[in-house]
């Protein structure tokens, strides 16, 4: 989405200056969902770092920890308030009826970027990022991948099979059963602590008892 803007002024001798025209690209929208008393904010952001993605109008949804591609063709419906209509089944008439209601989400703030001729001609973007910021981004991405793997359903299934299947042909089944109980309890408690962020002394004590 592009917005045109013209600016005209006067020189010191009183004569009119040549009118300058500018164009602005929409590069971001902050959306509020909820009511005037409270709600939630999320953003739609256009990729301005990658010239190819910028030229092809590539957008992303940023909603807390969720980041995923977004179809820019849906910007109007996702960012403009008002009414929306959906189909609902009416058991009395045995038909689908139109049901209209007010949207709970609407754009709160718009972000525009002035288009330069050099950018229109395909000039690359150069950004200087400090080493400290790069290191922080790296650790944050690694933590995200670790969290994703920890809460993966296949990993849960693997732990379940590992802890629930104890071969009876082992030399000391009782010792293996105890190790399995420690492993399963440690897995449950560590996952619980990680998801709920409750590092209480009691939970930490149980972890120490089972990990020693």
Secondary structure, DSSP 8 states (H G I E B T S, - for coil): -EEEEEE--B-TTS-B---EEEEEEEEEEEEEEEETTEEEEEEEEE--SSHHHHHTT-EEEEETTEEEEE-GGGHHHHH--SEEEEEEEETTTTEEEEEEEE-SEEEEEEEEEE--HHHHTT--------HHHHHHHHHHHHHHHHHHHHT-HHHHHHHHHHHH---TTSTTHHHHHHHHHHHHHHHHHHHHHHHHT---HHHHHHHHHHH-
